[in-house]
């Protein structure tokens, strides 16, 4: 009985051993499968990482290209003065201070440039102007750029026309030459610009208004009182008045130009003439503000003024009818 029981125990033990071996085999298989799964997961992870890294590189390249495009567009829209390198902001200024030449004057000049908004101000030249004044040439850097897209520029609305087209347009509109009276008014004795626009020879190969059959020009010259100019415009039945203003010391030109507009209004002539002003410190925006129809600054050619006058008189003739009855 004991022996039988022992054999039975051995078989049970043997059976237990077989069961343990099978368990080990199963465990080993599971471990191997887990290892393969981990390897596959790691491979997939590496693949995803490489794929993601590739996309990240692509995104970085796109961002870099976009940044370059934006920087280039921004570079075009935001501009600074420059001396040595594009948009370095370096400017040269010149001015006079009522301070005797010396260290104090130079420090005052640097401070003045700082107040202008210039960084790193430097005095390049200082020269005594009398006993209690010093003339300076200085350099500094501007850091705030001009944003071109936000600028609004006022200018006369006209197209450049050739001489033949101008002559034809005026004659078709009025049936006669357009009467233009011009003068340098007030105390202004400068007629170089006025003569360049009105006289036959013009300048730089661009003929003056006298060279056009479209215009009958009356050039009154310099230092013409506003009252005399208005009287002449009435007498000649002027279609246009051209005023030249070069002297601008203490803004004397502003008072003189305003006075002319007031006189024309008082005489009932303002709406009957095209009123134009020109000069080195004249802009179209300033002219409009002062009550003029157009303003022409430096670099204006006779053809520019002729083109404007012809188109403006044609526009008025269509919209308002004849101005002189």
PyMOL commands that set and color helices and strands:
alter all, ss='L'
color gray80, all
select helices_A, chain A and resi 2-77+103-115+148-150+163-174+192-198+209-211+226-236+249-266+270-272+284-290+302-320
alter helices_A, ss='H'
color red, helices_A
select strands_A, chain A and resi 78-79+90-97+119-128+134-141+146-147+178-184+215-219+240-244+274-278+294-296
alter strands_A, ss='S'
color yellow, strands_A
deselect
rebuild
show_as cartoon
